[in-house]
Amino acid sequence: MVKGSNVGLAALSDDTGSVFVSLGWSSAAGDGDADVSVLLCTSTGKVRGDGDFFFYNNPAAPDGSVQLLGKTPTANGSEDRIGLDLTAMPPEIERIVVAASQYGDSTFGSLHDLRLTLADRTGEPLLGYSVEGAGTETAIIFGELYRRGEEWKFRSVGQGYDTGLAGLATDFGIDVDADADAEAGAEAEAGPGPEREPEPESASEPGPAPTPEPTPEPTPEPAQEPTPAPAPKRAVRRPRTAKKKITLPQTVRKSLADNDGWRQARLFPAPTLKSDRERETRATSVLLSVMAQVPEFGRRLTAGFGAPAGHMQTFTEVTLPNGDSPRRPDGVIRVERAGKLWTALVETKTNGNPLRAEQVREYLDIASRRGYEAVITLSNDVALEGSPLVDVKLDGRRKNRVALWHLSWAEVAHQAQMLIRHEGVGNAAHAWLLQELLHYLQHEHSGCHGFQNMGPAWVPVRNGIDAETLCRGDERAVAVVESWERLVRQVSLRLGGELGQKVLPVQRARRGTDPQSRRAALADRLCDEGRLYAELRVDGTPGILGLTADLRTGRLRTSIDVPTPAQGYPLSWAKRLIRHLAEAPADLHVETLVEGDGGGPRGTLERLRPEPADLLPKDGGQVTGFRLSLFRSMGSTRGNAESGFIRSVDDAIDRFHESVVLPLRRKQRTGAESVPAKAEFDTAR
């Protein structure tokens, strides 16, 4: 679509009751990002109240009409997905505005390939729109859906704001509390405070919605009734829209056991599981039962699959007719809303058992014949863009189209952690249920530990690198790159769940590069250099955390670059950095970055602590920053055992983040003479 054009959704598909809107972008530096927001407007062009504004602090509507689904990595950047249930949209809502905003001093001019995609409930794209010419804007309206009679239409907008999210929200009638926003920003910068029990919020009677001052319409609107002249704006007490949320107590209760040998009773025991079939049956039953009993969790997992918000029931070991051979999928999820049913069949695998294409194809056929909406596969594998876990072609000739979705056990654990440790659920019983689910998933016998094997190509590729016989174009190298990408994605999910922040892999590729071509180029680089590279962007941590696995030397390197301040002297910078690294491990490597291609002085923190001046170049070269690195031995086996490669990667990331990144951020927050926290990773080394 071109800017300003519009189209009716009915002309694109006969099933547009639920749609997905995806906003995407890429960044040459890899550290650029933005946040999506949605505003629900009446015929006046304004929201009814603050509850009609959906953004990172208000991600979902209670009626399920709007759900921000979060970010996912793509071939060239990242993508933010939004689920819209148009059938649940209140009748007074005439317009749905979809926008994105930058934070800090960033602008959309630093991002490339700004795009919007609208897809049906199966994920099939219906339309696309690219925003061109972005510059100093800090917020952009990508597009909007609006009613015309009984039909919903979409208009491409591409209107920018230099006033960020606050300016955009104000234009649509949101009463932005500048003091509260500033306080929230300060809290976000300061990070988590002392551990304490969550405090109840005081109740307040919601007052009338604020009457907005007249403001120009942000986007062209077809002819409509004139807007009544607003009354003078008056001070009102903003209503509380958020209910109290329960998270796990952050202080562990004193145990009443006589000794550590006493095991606490668990709702979902796992030690007796012996066979794969038992593990699959138990895991499916445990997960589906918790989804049905904890509405926030069930909604979180199914919203991205096009399920409506409603009453959920789940079933296991259901027998469905299939000619002479009835089939028994591992589970069924059914959601009812307004007398209509949404149904998904569930196929589960545990341990390293792969999904079988023939079995998934049968379930797709059964679901299509019975009028079901989706088939959901669940396994330890992490799905990648452009690399399907099962090669199944959907039959587009069938009247009832069935969506095929995949969920990894790592994603299940991530969502449970986000709810009970950071975002909260409705009551303490729900928090306890999620805690029991997490304990089960993390048990050594559950078989639900996520991606845990680098695959059969791992050993031959390592041997080929050692013998220098691995050549460009070897398909085994591509397989290792895909396994590495799955591992990095899982590390991001795990770290994000523990921190309560978004953690995404950074993909560096030319604009328009397809995933297969990008992985082929990385495989060729692996053949040439013997190294695997990855970068992670951690929300709340400025900069990029980098990871290199050197298969020739058998070492892992985690690294971050700290640039120098705009003012001051090199010796002061070096002394200040060493002071800020007082809690860092003694084997941390510190390297001075100098202008040009040459490297500067380097040494371990243990050697540099008494003599920070050793970091200064002897030839007087201009210091541009300092590189901080930790090294450790790489696991030798392809699995997740104590000596395995996957376990060593987890340990390397955890040690670097906990012992270097977090202490450095704390010092920078509390010290008036802080070194700027911008960080990057040099993949050329």
C-alpha positions as CSV (number, residue, x, y, z in Angstrom):
1,M,0.0,0.0,0.0
2,V,1.0,3.6,-0.5
3,K,0.7,6.4,2.1
4,G,-2.9,7.5,2.6
5,S,-4.6,4.6,0.7
6,N,-7.3,2.4,2.3
7,V,-8.8,-1.0,1.7
8,G,-11.7,-2.9,3.2
9,L,-10.7,-6.1,5.1
10,A,-13.6,-8.0,3.6
11,A,-12.0,-7.6,0.2
12,L,-8.8,-9.3,1.4
13,S,-10.3,-12.3,3.3
14,D,-13.6,-13.7,4.4
15,D,-12.3,-14.3,7.9
16,T,-11.0,-11.1,9.4
17,G,-12.7,-11.2,12.8
18,S,-9.3,-11.6,14.4
19,V,-6.2,-10.1,12.8
20,F,-2.5,-9.6,13.7
21,V,-0.7,-6.4,13.1
22,S,3.1,-6.5,13.0
23,L,5.4,-3.5,13.1
24,G,9.0,-4.1,12.1
25,W,12.3,-2.3,11.6
26,S,16.0,-2.9,11.4
27,S,19.1,-1.1,12.6
28,A,22.5,-1.0,11.0
29,A,24.1,-0.8,14.5
30,G,21.9,-3.5,15.8
31,D,21.0,-1.6,19.0
32,G,18.0,0.4,17.6
33,D,14.5,-0.5,18.7
34,A,11.0,1.0,19.3
35,D,7.8,0.2,21.2
36,V,4.4,-0.3,19.7
37,S,1.2,1.4,21.1
38,V,-2.5,1.1,20.2
39,L,-5.2,3.8,20.8
40,L,-8.9,3.0,20.7
41,C,-10.9,6.1,19.6
42,T,-14.6,7.0,19.4
43,S,-16.3,9.1,16.7
44,T,-14.8,12.2,18.3
45,G,-11.3,11.0,17.3
46,K,-10.3,10.7,21.0
47,V,-10.1,7.9,23.5
48,R,-12.7,7.3,26.1
49,G,-10.1,7.3,28.9
50,D,-6.6,6.1,29.8
51,G,-7.8,2.5,29.6
52,D,-8.0,2.9,25.8
53,F,-4.3,3.4,25.5
54,F,-2.2,0.2,25.1
55,F,1.5,0.3,25.4
56,Y,4.3,-1.5,27.3
57,N,2.8,-0.6,30.7
58,N,-0.8,-1.6,29.7
59,P,-0.4,-4.5,27.2
60,A,-3.8,-6.0,27.1
61,A,-7.5,-5.2,27.1
62,P,-9.6,-7.1,29.7
63,D,-12.1,-8.1,27.0
64,G,-9.3,-9.5,24.7
65,S,-9.9,-6.9,22.0
66,V,-6.3,-5.8,22.1
67,Q,-3.2,-7.8,23.1
68,L,0.4,-6.6,22.6
69,L,2.2,-9.9,21.9
70,G,5.8,-8.7,22.3
71,K,8.9,-8.7,20.1
72,T,10.3,-11.5,18.0
73,P,13.6,-11.5,16.1
74,T,13.5,-11.4,12.3
75,A,16.1,-11.9,9.5
76,N,17.0,-8.1,9.5
77,G,15.9,-6.8,12.8
78,S,12.9,-7.3,15.1
79,E,9.1,-7.3,14.9
80,D,6.4,-6.3,17.4
81,R,3.1,-8.2,17.0
82,I,-0.3,-7.0,18.1
83,G,-3.4,-9.2,18.3
84,L,-6.7,-7.4,17.5
85,D,-10.1,-9.2,18.0
86,L,-12.4,-7.0,16.0
87,T,-15.5,-9.0,17.0
88,A,-14.8,-8.0,20.7
89,M,-14.2,-4.3,19.9
90,P,-16.8,-2.2,21.8
91,P,-19.4,-0.7,19.5
92,E,-18.5,2.9,20.4
93,I,-14.9,2.4,19.1
94,E,-14.7,3.7,15.6
95,R,-11.0,3.8,15.0
96,I,-7.9,1.8,16.1
97,V,-4.6,3.7,15.8
98,V,-1.4,1.6,15.5
99,A,1.8,3.5,16.3
100,A,5.4,3.1,17.6
101,S,7.7,5.3,19.6
102,Q,11.4,5.6,20.3
103,Y,12.8,6.2,23.7
104,G,15.7,8.4,25.0
105,D,17.3,10.5,22.3
106,S,16.8,8.0,19.5
107,T,14.8,8.9,16.4
108,F,13.2,6.8,13.7
109,G,15.9,8.1,11.3
110,S,18.2,5.6,12.9
111,L,16.0,2.7,11.9
112,H,15.5,1.2,8.5
113,D,12.8,-0.8,6.7
114,L,9.9,0.6,8.8
115,R,7.0,-1.6,7.8
116,L,3.6,-2.7,8.8
117,T,2.0,-6.1,8.0
118,L,-1.6,-7.1,8.6
119,A,-2.4,-10.8,8.7
120,D,-5.4,-13.0,9.3
121,R,-5.9,-15.3,12.3
122,T,-3.8,-18.0,10.7
123,G,-0.8,-15.6,10.2
124,E,-1.3,-15.3,6.4
125,P,-0.3,-11.8,5.4
126,L,-3.1,-9.7,3.9
127,L,-1.4,-6.4,3.3
128,G,1.8,-4.5,3.9
129,Y,2.9,-0.9,4.1
130,S,6.4,0.7,4.3
131,V,7.0,4.0,6.0
132,E,9.5,6.0,3.9
133,G,11.6,9.1,4.7
134,A,11.7,8.9,8.5
135,G,14.0,11.4,10.1
136,T,13.8,13.2,13.5
137,E,10.4,11.7,14.4
138,T,10.3,10.0,17.8
139,A,6.8,8.5,17.3
140,I,5.0,7.4,14.1
141,I,1.4,6.4,13.4
142,F,1.9,3.5,11.0
143,G,-1.8,2.9,10.2
144,E,-5.3,2.7,11.5
145,L,-8.3,0.4,11.3
146,Y,-11.7,2.2,11.2
147,R,-15.4,1.3,10.8
148,R,-17.5,2.0,7.8
149,G,-20.9,0.7,8.5
150,E,-20.6,-3.0,9.4
151,E,-17.1,-3.2,7.8
152,W,-13.6,-2.6,9.1
153,K,-11.2,-0.9,6.7
154,F,-7.4,-0.2,7.0
155,R,-5.7,3.1,6.1
156,S,-1.9,3.5,5.8
157,V,-0.9,6.7,7.6
158,G,2.9,7.2,8.1
159,Q,2.5,10.4,10.2
160,G,5.3,11.3,12.5
161,Y,5.7,13.2,15.8
162,D,8.7,14.9,17.2
163,T,7.2,14.8,20.7
164,G,7.4,11.1,21.3
165,L,4.9,8.8,22.9
166,A,3.6,11.5,25.3
167,G,2.9,13.9,22.4
168,L,1.1,11.3,20.4
169,A,-1.0,10.2,23.4
170,T,-1.9,13.8,24.3
171,D,-3.2,14.4,20.7
172,F,-5.7,11.5,21.2
173,G,-7.0,12.8,24.6
174,I,-4.7,10.9,27.0
175,D,-4.1,12.9,30.2
176,V,-0.3,12.4,30.4
177,D,1.0,12.9,33.9
178,A,4.4,14.4,33.3
179,D,5.5,14.1,36.9
180,A,4.5,10.4,37.0
181,D,6.2,9.7,33.7
182,A,9.4,11.3,35.0
183,E,9.3,9.3,38.2
184,A,8.7,6.1,36.2
185,G,11.6,6.9,34.0
186,A,13.8,7.5,37.0
187,E,12.7,4.2,38.5
188,A,13.4,2.4,35.2
189,E,16.9,3.9,35.0
190,A,17.6,3.0,38.7
191,G,16.6,-0.6,38.1
192,P,15.0,-2.9,40.7
193,G,15.0,-1.6,44.2
194,P,15.3,-3.6,47.5
195,E,13.5,-6.8,47.5
196,R,10.2,-6.5,49.3
197,E,6.6,-7.9,49.4
198,P,4.3,-6.2,46.9
199,E,2.2,-3.4,48.5
200,P,-1.5,-3.2,47.9
201,E,-2.7,-0.2,45.9
202,S,-5.2,2.2,47.5
203,A,-8.6,2.1,45.8
204,S,-10.0,5.3,44.3
205,E,-13.3,6.1,42.7
206,P,-12.8,6.6,39.0
207,G,-13.7,10.1,38.1
208,P,-15.2,11.3,34.8
209,A,-12.9,11.0,31.7
210,P,-11.0,14.3,31.1
211,T,-12.4,16.6,28.5
212,P,-9.6,17.3,26.0
213,E,-8.7,20.6,24.4
214,P,-9.3,20.7,20.7
215,T,-6.2,19.4,18.8
216,P,-5.7,18.8,15.1
217,E,-6.6,15.4,13.8
218,P,-3.3,13.4,13.4
219,T,-4.6,11.5,10.3
220,P,-7.0,12.3,7.5
221,E,-10.5,11.1,8.3
222,P,-13.4,10.6,5.9
223,A,-16.4,13.0,6.4
224,Q,-18.1,12.6,9.7
225,E,-20.2,14.6,12.1
226,P,-18.5,17.8,13.4
227,T,-16.9,17.4,16.8
228,P,-18.7,19.2,19.6
229,A,-16.9,22.1,21.1
230,P,-15.1,20.9,24.2
231,A,-15.5,22.4,27.6
232,P,-12.5,24.1,29.3
233,K,-10.1,21.5,30.6
234,R,-10.3,21.0,34.3
235,A,-8.1,19.2,36.7
236,V,-9.3,15.7,37.5
237,R,-8.0,12.8,39.5
238,R,-6.8,10.2,37.1
239,P,-8.5,6.8,37.7
240,R,-6.6,3.8,38.5
241,T,-6.9,1.3,35.7
242,A,-4.5,-1.4,37.0
243,K,-5.6,-4.0,39.6
244,K,-3.3,-5.3,42.2
245,K,-1.0,-8.0,40.9
246,I,0.5,-10.9,42.9
247,T,4.1,-12.1,42.4
248,L,6.1,-14.6,44.3
249,P,7.4,-13.5,47.7
250,Q,11.0,-12.3,47.2
251,T,12.1,-13.5,50.6
252,V,12.2,-17.3,51.1
253,R,10.2,-18.5,54.1
254,K,12.0,-20.4,56.8
255,S,11.9,-24.1,56.3
256,L,10.4,-26.3,59.0
257,A,12.2,-29.5,57.8
258,D,14.7,-31.2,60.1
259,N,17.3,-31.3,57.3
260,D,18.0,-30.7,53.6
261,G,17.0,-34.3,52.9
262,W,13.3,-33.6,53.4
263,R,11.7,-32.9,50.0
264,Q,8.9,-30.4,49.8
265,A,5.6,-31.9,48.6
266,R,4.8,-30.9,45.0
267,L,1.6,-30.6,43.1
268,F,3.2,-32.1,39.9
269,P,5.7,-34.7,40.9
270,A,8.2,-35.8,38.2
271,P,10.8,-38.3,39.7
272,T,8.8,-41.4,38.8
273,L,8.6,-40.7,35.1
274,K,10.5,-43.3,33.1
275,S,9.3,-43.4,29.5
276,D,9.0,-40.7,26.9
277,R,5.3,-41.5,26.6
278,E,4.8,-40.9,30.3
279,R,6.7,-37.6,30.1
280,E,4.6,-36.4,27.1
281,T,1.3,-37.3,28.8
282,R,2.2,-35.8,32.1
283,A,3.7,-32.6,30.6
284,T,0.7,-32.0,28.4
285,S,-1.7,-32.5,31.3
286,V,0.2,-30.3,33.7
287,L,0.6,-27.4,31.2
288,L,-3.0,-27.5,29.9
289,S,-4.5,-27.7,33.4
290,V,-2.5,-24.6,34.5
291,M,-3.5,-22.7,31.4
292,A,-7.2,-23.3,32.1
293,Q,-6.9,-22.4,35.8
294,V,-4.7,-19.3,35.4
295,P,-6.4,-17.0,32.9
296,E,-3.5,-14.6,32.5
297,F,-1.2,-17.5,31.6
298,G,-3.6,-19.3,29.3
299,R,-4.3,-16.0,27.5
300,R,-0.6,-15.2,27.2
301,L,0.2,-18.4,25.5
302,T,-2.8,-18.5,23.1
303,A,-3.3,-14.8,22.1
304,G,-0.5,-15.1,19.6
305,F,-2.3,-18.0,17.9
306,G,-5.5,-16.0,17.3
307,A,-7.5,-17.3,20.2
308,P,-10.1,-14.9,21.6
309,A,-10.3,-13.9,25.3
310,G,-12.9,-16.0,26.9
311,H,-13.7,-19.1,29.0
312,M,-11.0,-21.7,28.4
313,Q,-11.2,-25.4,28.9
314,T,-8.5,-27.9,28.1
315,F,-8.6,-31.7,27.5
316,T,-6.1,-34.5,27.1
317,E,-6.0,-37.8,25.2
318,V,-9.1,-37.0,23.1
319,T,-10.2,-39.6,20.5
320,L,-11.1,-38.1,17.1
321,P,-12.5,-40.1,14.2
322,N,-10.2,-40.5,11.2
323,G,-11.6,-43.1,8.9
324,D,-10.8,-46.6,10.1
325,S,-8.0,-45.3,12.4
326,P,-9.1,-42.9,15.1
327,R,-6.5,-40.4,16.2
328,R,-5.6,-39.2,19.7
329,P,-3.9,-35.8,19.8
330,D,-2.1,-35.1,23.1
331,G,-4.5,-32.3,24.0
332,V,-7.2,-29.9,22.9
333,I,-7.7,-26.3,23.9
334,R,-11.1,-24.8,23.5
335,V,-12.1,-21.2,24.2
336,E,-15.7,-19.9,24.2
337,R,-16.7,-16.3,23.8
338,A,-20.1,-14.9,22.9
339,G,-21.4,-18.4,22.0
340,K,-18.6,-19.1,19.5
341,L,-15.8,-21.7,20.0
342,W,-12.1,-21.5,19.1
343,T,-10.4,-25.0,19.1
344,A,-6.8,-26.1,18.7
345,L,-5.3,-29.6,18.7
346,V,-2.1,-29.9,20.6
347,E,0.8,-32.3,19.7
348,T,3.5,-32.5,22.4
349,K,7.1,-33.9,22.3
350,T,9.6,-34.0,25.2
351,N,13.3,-34.7,25.5
352,G,14.9,-34.6,22.1
353,N,12.1,-36.3,20.3
354,P,11.3,-34.6,17.0
355,L,7.9,-33.7,15.6
356,R,6.8,-36.0,12.8
357,A,5.5,-34.4,9.7
358,E,3.1,-37.2,8.9
359,Q,1.5,-37.0,12.3
360,V,1.1,-33.2,12.1
361,R,-0.3,-33.4,8.6
362,E,-3.0,-35.8,9.9
363,Y,-4.0,-33.5,12.7
364,L,-4.2,-30.6,10.2
365,D,-6.6,-32.6,8.1
366,I,-8.7,-33.6,11.1
367,A,-8.9,-30.0,12.3
368,S,-9.9,-28.8,8.9
369,R,-12.7,-31.4,8.5
370,R,-14.0,-30.6,12.0
371,G,-13.9,-26.8,11.6
372,Y,-11.1,-26.3,14.2
373,E,-9.0,-23.2,14.0
374,A,-5.4,-24.3,14.8
375,V,-2.9,-27.1,15.4
376,I,-0.2,-26.3,18.0
377,T,3.0,-28.2,18.2
378,L,5.0,-28.2,21.4
379,S,8.6,-29.4,21.8
380,N,12.1,-28.5,23.0
381,D,13.0,-27.1,19.6
382,V,12.9,-23.4,19.1
383,A,11.3,-22.3,15.8
384,L,13.3,-20.0,13.5
385,E,12.1,-17.8,10.7
386,G,12.5,-19.5,7.4
387,S,13.4,-22.9,9.0
388,P,10.3,-24.9,9.8
389,L,10.5,-27.7,12.3
390,V,8.2,-29.9,10.2
391,D,7.9,-29.7,6.5
392,V,4.1,-29.6,6.1
393,K,2.4,-27.8,3.3
394,L,-1.0,-26.5,4.2
395,D,-3.8,-27.3,1.7
396,G,-5.1,-23.9,0.6
397,R,-8.0,-25.5,-1.3
398,R,-9.8,-26.5,1.9
399,K,-12.7,-24.3,2.9
400,N,-11.7,-24.2,6.5
401,R,-8.1,-23.0,6.8
402,V,-6.2,-24.3,9.8
403,A,-3.2,-22.4,11.3
404,L,-0.1,-24.3,12.3
405,W,1.8,-22.8,15.3
406,H,4.8,-23.9,17.3
407,L,5.6,-23.3,21.0
408,S,8.8,-24.3,22.7
409,W,9.1,-25.4,26.3
410,A,11.5,-22.6,26.8
411,E,8.8,-20.1,25.8
412,V,6.4,-21.7,28.2
413,A,8.9,-21.3,31.1
414,H,9.7,-17.7,30.0
415,Q,6.0,-16.6,30.1
416,A,5.5,-18.3,33.5
417,Q,8.5,-16.6,34.9
418,M,7.5,-13.2,33.5
419,L,4.1,-13.5,35.2
420,I,5.0,-14.7,38.7
421,R,8.4,-12.9,39.1
422,H,7.8,-9.6,37.4
423,E,4.3,-8.8,36.0
424,G,2.0,-10.6,38.5
425,V,-1.2,-12.6,38.3
426,G,-4.7,-12.2,39.8
427,N,-4.2,-14.0,43.1
428,A,-1.8,-15.9,45.3
429,A,-3.2,-19.3,44.3
430,H,-2.5,-18.6,40.6
431,A,1.1,-17.5,41.5
432,W,1.6,-20.8,43.4
433,L,0.2,-22.8,40.4
434,L,2.7,-21.2,38.1
435,Q,5.5,-21.8,40.6
436,E,4.6,-25.5,40.7
437,L,4.5,-25.6,36.9
438,L,8.0,-24.0,36.7
439,H,9.3,-26.4,39.2
440,Y,8.0,-29.3,37.2
441,L,9.4,-28.0,33.9
442,Q,12.8,-27.5,35.4
443,H,13.0,-31.0,37.0
444,E,15.6,-33.2,35.5
445,H,13.1,-35.9,34.7
446,S,10.4,-33.7,33.0
447,G,12.0,-33.7,29.6
448,C,10.9,-30.1,29.1
449,H,14.3,-28.4,29.4
450,G,14.2,-26.6,26.0
451,F,16.8,-26.8,23.2
452,Q,19.5,-29.2,24.5
453,N,21.4,-30.7,21.6
454,M,23.5,-29.0,18.9
455,G,22.6,-31.8,16.5
456,P,24.4,-34.6,14.6
457,A,26.5,-32.1,12.5
458,W,28.2,-30.6,15.6
459,V,31.0,-33.1,16.0
460,P,31.8,-33.5,12.3
461,V,32.0,-29.7,12.0
462,R,34.3,-29.3,15.0
463,N,36.5,-32.1,13.7
464,G,36.6,-30.4,10.2
465,I,37.6,-27.1,11.8
466,D,40.3,-28.8,13.8
467,A,41.6,-30.6,10.7
468,E,41.1,-27.5,8.5
469,T,39.0,-29.6,6.0
470,L,35.7,-27.9,6.4
471,C,34.8,-26.1,3.1
472,R,32.4,-23.3,2.2
473,G,29.0,-24.6,1.1
474,D,29.0,-27.6,3.5
475,E,25.4,-28.2,4.6
476,R,26.6,-29.4,7.9
477,A,28.0,-25.9,8.7
478,V,24.6,-24.5,7.9
479,A,23.0,-27.0,10.3
480,V,25.4,-25.9,13.1
481,V,24.5,-22.2,12.4
482,E,20.8,-23.0,12.7
483,S,21.4,-24.9,16.0
484,W,23.5,-21.9,17.3
485,E,20.7,-19.5,16.4
486,R,18.2,-21.7,18.3
487,L,20.5,-21.8,21.3
488,V,20.9,-18.0,21.3
489,R,17.2,-17.6,21.1
490,Q,16.7,-19.9,24.1
491,V,19.4,-18.0,26.1
492,S,17.5,-14.8,25.3
493,L,14.2,-16.3,26.6
494,R,15.8,-17.6,29.8
495,L,17.7,-14.4,30.6
496,G,14.7,-12.3,29.8
497,G,12.5,-14.4,32.2
498,E,15.0,-14.0,35.0
499,L,15.5,-10.3,34.5
500,G,11.9,-9.4,33.7
501,Q,13.1,-7.6,30.6
502,K,13.0,-8.2,26.8
503,V,16.2,-9.9,25.6
504,L,16.5,-10.3,21.8
505,P,19.2,-11.6,19.5
506,V,20.6,-8.9,17.2
507,Q,20.7,-9.9,13.6
508,R,23.1,-8.1,11.3
509,A,22.3,-8.5,7.6
510,R,21.7,-6.4,4.6
511,R,18.2,-5.1,4.1
512,G,16.0,-7.6,2.3
513,T,18.3,-10.6,3.0
514,D,16.3,-13.8,3.4
515,P,17.0,-16.1,6.4
516,Q,18.5,-18.9,4.3
517,S,21.0,-16.6,2.6
518,R,22.0,-15.0,5.9
519,R,22.6,-18.4,7.5
520,A,24.6,-19.6,4.5
521,A,26.8,-16.5,4.8
522,L,27.4,-17.2,8.5
523,A,28.2,-20.8,7.7
524,D,30.8,-19.7,5.2
525,R,32.3,-17.4,7.9
526,L,32.3,-20.4,10.3
527,C,34.3,-22.4,7.7
528,D,36.8,-19.6,7.2
529,E,37.3,-18.4,10.8
530,G,36.2,-21.3,12.9
531,R,34.0,-19.0,15.1
532,L,30.3,-18.6,15.8
533,Y,29.1,-15.1,16.7
534,A,26.0,-13.8,18.5
535,E,24.9,-10.5,20.0
536,L,22.1,-9.9,22.6
537,R,20.2,-6.6,23.2
538,V,19.0,-6.6,26.8
539,D,16.3,-4.1,27.6
540,G,17.4,-1.6,30.2
541,T,21.1,-2.3,29.5
542,P,22.3,0.3,26.9
543,G,24.4,-1.4,24.3
544,I,25.0,-4.9,23.0
545,L,26.3,-8.0,24.9
546,G,28.4,-10.1,22.5
547,L,29.3,-13.8,22.5
548,T,31.9,-15.6,20.4
549,A,32.5,-19.4,20.4
550,D,35.9,-20.1,19.0
551,L,35.8,-23.8,17.8
552,R,39.6,-23.7,17.0
553,T,40.7,-22.8,20.5
554,G,37.8,-24.2,22.4
555,R,37.1,-20.9,24.2
556,L,34.0,-18.7,24.7
557,R,34.3,-14.9,24.9
558,T,31.7,-12.5,26.3
559,S,32.4,-8.9,25.6
560,I,31.1,-5.3,25.9
561,D,32.6,-2.0,24.8
562,V,32.5,1.1,27.1
563,P,33.1,4.4,25.2
564,T,34.9,7.3,26.8
565,P,33.1,10.5,28.0
566,A,33.0,13.5,25.8
567,Q,35.2,15.4,28.4
568,G,38.0,14.6,30.7
569,Y,41.5,13.1,30.5
570,P,42.5,9.5,29.5
571,L,44.1,8.8,32.9
572,S,40.9,9.9,34.7
573,W,38.8,7.7,32.5
574,A,41.1,4.7,33.2
575,K,41.1,5.2,37.0
576,R,37.3,5.7,37.1
577,L,36.7,2.6,35.0
578,I,38.9,0.5,37.3
579,R,37.0,1.9,40.4
580,H,33.7,1.0,38.8
581,L,34.9,-2.6,38.2
582,A,35.8,-3.1,41.9
583,E,33.3,-6.0,42.1
584,A,34.3,-7.6,38.7
585,P,36.3,-10.8,38.6
586,A,40.1,-10.5,38.6
587,D,40.4,-12.4,35.3
588,L,38.4,-9.8,33.4
589,H,40.3,-8.6,30.4
590,V,40.4,-4.8,29.8
591,E,41.6,-3.5,26.4
592,T,42.0,0.1,25.4
593,L,40.4,1.1,22.1
594,V,42.3,3.7,20.2
595,E,41.4,5.7,17.1
596,G,42.2,3.7,13.9
597,D,42.4,0.0,13.4
598,G,45.2,-0.8,15.8
599,G,44.5,-2.1,19.3
600,G,45.8,-0.5,22.5
601,P,47.2,-1.7,25.8
602,R,45.4,-4.6,27.5
603,G,45.7,-6.7,30.6
604,T,43.7,-8.5,33.3
605,L,41.9,-6.5,35.9
606,E,44.1,-8.1,38.6
607,R,47.2,-6.5,37.0
608,L,45.6,-3.2,36.2
609,R,44.1,-2.4,39.6
610,P,47.3,-1.1,41.1
611,E,48.4,0.6,37.9
612,P,45.4,2.0,35.8
613,A,47.9,4.1,33.9
614,D,49.1,1.0,32.1
615,L,45.9,1.3,30.0
616,L,47.2,4.5,28.3
617,P,48.8,4.1,24.9
618,K,52.6,4.7,25.0
619,D,52.5,6.6,21.6
620,G,49.8,9.1,22.8
621,G,47.1,7.7,20.6
622,Q,43.5,8.9,21.1
623,V,41.6,6.7,23.4
624,T,38.0,6.0,22.2
625,G,36.9,3.4,24.7
626,F,37.6,0.2,26.6
627,R,36.6,-3.3,25.8
628,L,35.7,-5.6,28.7
629,S,35.9,-9.4,28.0
630,L,35.7,-12.7,29.9
631,F,37.0,-16.0,28.6
632,R,36.2,-19.5,29.6
633,S,36.6,-23.0,28.2
634,M,33.9,-24.3,25.9
635,G,32.0,-27.5,26.6
636,S,33.1,-30.4,24.4
637,T,29.9,-32.4,24.0
638,R,27.0,-31.3,21.9
639,G,24.4,-31.7,24.6
640,N,23.3,-30.0,27.8
641,A,25.3,-32.1,30.3
642,E,27.7,-30.6,32.8
643,S,30.5,-30.8,30.3
644,G,28.3,-29.9,27.3
645,F,28.6,-26.9,25.0
646,I,25.1,-25.6,25.7
647,R,25.7,-25.5,29.5
648,S,29.0,-23.7,29.0
649,V,27.3,-21.0,26.9
650,D,24.6,-20.5,29.6
651,D,27.3,-20.2,32.3
652,A,29.4,-17.8,30.3
653,I,26.5,-15.4,29.7
654,D,25.3,-15.6,33.3
655,R,28.7,-14.9,34.7
656,F,29.4,-12.0,32.5
657,H,26.1,-10.3,33.0
658,E,26.1,-10.8,36.8
659,S,29.7,-10.0,37.5
660,V,30.5,-7.3,34.9
661,V,27.4,-5.7,33.4
662,L,25.2,-5.3,36.5
663,P,27.9,-4.0,38.8
664,L,29.1,-1.6,36.2
665,R,25.5,-0.3,35.8
666,R,25.1,0.1,39.5
667,K,28.3,2.1,39.8
668,Q,27.3,4.3,36.9
669,R,23.9,5.0,38.4
670,T,25.2,6.0,41.8
671,G,28.4,7.8,40.8
672,A,28.4,11.4,39.6
673,E,31.5,10.7,37.5
674,S,30.1,7.8,35.7
675,V,31.5,6.4,32.4
676,P,28.6,6.4,29.8
677,A,26.9,3.0,29.6
678,K,26.8,2.7,25.9
679,A,28.1,-0.7,24.8
680,E,28.8,-2.6,21.7
681,F,30.4,-5.8,20.5
682,D,33.1,-5.9,17.8
683,T,32.4,-9.0,15.8
684,A,35.5,-8.6,13.7
685,R,37.7,-9.9,16.5
